[in-house]
Amino acid sequence: MANADDFRREVRDWLATAPRPSGLHDYGPTPTPADITAGRAWQALLAEARYACLHWPRERGGREASVAEQAAFAEECALADVPRQFHLVGPDLAGPVLMAYGSDEQCDTLLEPIRTGEHLWCQLFSEPGAGSDLASVRTRAVATDDGWVIDGQKVWTSGAADAQYGLLLARTGGPGHAGLSAFVVPMGTAGITVRPLQQMNGESKFNEVFLDGVRLAPDALIGAEGEGWAVATATLGRERLSLGSNAVGMLKALDEIVTAARAHGRLDDHLRGEVVDAWLGVWLLRSTWERAVAEGTPPGGPAFSVLKMISTSTYQAIGDLGMEALGLDALASEHDEPLVDRMLVAHAQTILGGTTEIQRNILGERILGLPREPKP
Ligand SMILES: Cc1cc2nc3c(=O)[nH]c(=O)nc-3n(C[C@H](O)[C@H](O)[C@H](O)COP(=O)(O)OP(=O)(O)OC[C@H]3O[C@@H](n4cnc5c(N)ncnc54)[C@H](O)[C@@H]3O)c2cc1C
């Protein structure tokens, strides 16, 4: 593929003239139920123009794009206020996992509908007792004469209410990593109940998922029995590709904050200073990210963990600044006020994709070489 700058120009030209499905906006990694139709139509357009699943191999419809090219694409999409893809889980997690561990038949039937947007996937990993410590997953998969029976509960499952497939982590053996296996779950299977959870900004992007005696075919297993931990860790980190493009939204938010502060008569020297500090923070983040991408740092690596930590704290600081700009009026505003919505959404950033405390552990152990945390 051409170098990242040439590719960026090509993408920018395409985005300037590409048709926009009605109601499409940059909704982030997961569509709300209201975004599904526009997001799916957008993915079909991306697939047609070969901008879907850029990192996939050519024979599966991708472009084998470098991290720098994927990052440039994400940033151009953010500038154009469109999502870089329909949703995160299918293209970035399930697809690569199927190609690395799945059978030819799984790849032949499941990959193309992800690329074209026909299928939405969800990630069935976290449970009420297993989040940061994912190895303590308790949902059980028992082998039977004609496949598997699954029992358990998942939580915080983004997109589950609209998904056609789930990537499931379940226990097929004893405790610990070695007892875990990964499965493809058609979400319409009998025994699956999805209950949306309402977030504090009023949206319901994630869900509780109950699995009661769910029967899966033998070929639902991905890779070998006991290979679930390798599958789970292979999927971590790709959402960090958007860390740099998040700067686009943060800079837009700072503009909105200045406009709101002016309108509310609150743009004093103190707030001006804070806006400048936040602006510098965003550019520091953007430059550090650019360097990591140029050096070819893998998104799952420890350097991206540190970037994730800086990005989320900057995001939250900007959320709080929005409240300073609105003053007491923020208390009377609902989530239809963009600055209030941004502040509420910012809180999830230090939890999703690995919490800040876990990133600090990674920073301490893998970058600073500090002793490992004692195991309880
Ligand atoms: C917006 C959003 C979307 C999500 N989407 C999905 C999804 O689609 N699929 C899915 O499977 N999951 C999803 N998650 C869940 C997410 O992966 C978990 O919330 C995350 O891994 C943390 O797990 P937990 O919530 O169980 O918290 P816990 O792991 O119980 O952590 C609680 C607190 O303890 C701290 N802590 C835990 N262990 C340590 C340690 N060793 N050292 C120091 N501090 C520690 C944590 O930092 C945290 O502050 C989503 C979460 C959010 C917020």
The ligand as a Gaussian input file, in Angstrom:
#p B3LYP/6-31G(d) Opt

LIG

0 1
 C      -18.320000       1.309000      28.211000
 C      -17.909000      -0.096000      28.531000
 C      -18.076000      -1.090000      27.577000
 C      -17.712000      -2.407000      27.863000
 N      -17.926000      -3.366000      26.902000
 C      -17.638000      -4.668000      27.181000
 C      -17.939000      -5.696000      26.234000
 O      -18.460000      -5.453000      25.143000
 N      -17.667000      -6.976000      26.561000
 C      -17.077000      -7.317000      27.748000
 O      -16.818000      -8.499000      27.960000
 N      -16.800000      -6.354000      28.693000
 C      -17.062000      -5.053000      28.433000
 N      -16.800000      -4.064000      29.368000
 C      -16.315000      -4.473000      30.681000
 C      -14.882000      -4.078000      30.977000
 O      -13.986000      -4.880000      30.255000
 C      -14.704000      -4.236000      32.499000
 O      -15.554000      -3.290000      33.111000
 C      -13.288000      -4.014000      32.927000
 O      -12.461000      -5.064000      32.489000
 C      -13.191000      -3.907000      34.477000
 O      -13.788000      -4.995000      35.072000
 P      -14.889000      -4.812000      36.233000
 O      -15.886000      -3.808000      35.784000
 O      -15.369000      -6.172000      36.601000
 O      -14.097000      -4.180000      37.457000
 P      -13.125000      -4.950000      38.458000
 O      -12.130000      -5.744000      37.695000
 O      -13.933000      -5.637000      39.488000
 O      -12.373000      -3.727000      39.116000
 C      -12.945000      -2.917000      40.154000
 C      -11.898000      -1.909000      40.588000
 O      -10.748000      -2.586000      41.131000
 C       -9.571000      -2.217000      40.444000
 N       -8.683000      -3.377000      40.295000
 C       -9.029000      -4.625000      39.854000
 N       -7.941000      -5.425000      39.844000
 C       -6.887000      -4.662000      40.256000
 C       -5.488000      -4.923000      40.451000
 N       -4.956000      -6.105000      40.182000
 N       -4.709000      -3.904000      40.900000
 C       -5.230000      -2.670000      41.169000
 N       -6.562000      -2.379000      41.014000
 C       -7.372000      -3.351000      40.567000
 C      -10.048000      -1.758000      39.059000
 O       -9.127000      -0.868000      38.476000
 C      -11.367000      -1.076000      39.407000
 O      -11.137000       0.245000      39.859000
 C      -17.149000      -2.737000      29.123000
 C      -16.980000      -1.729000      30.083000
 C      -17.360000      -0.429000      29.806000
 C      -17.176000       0.616000      30.862000

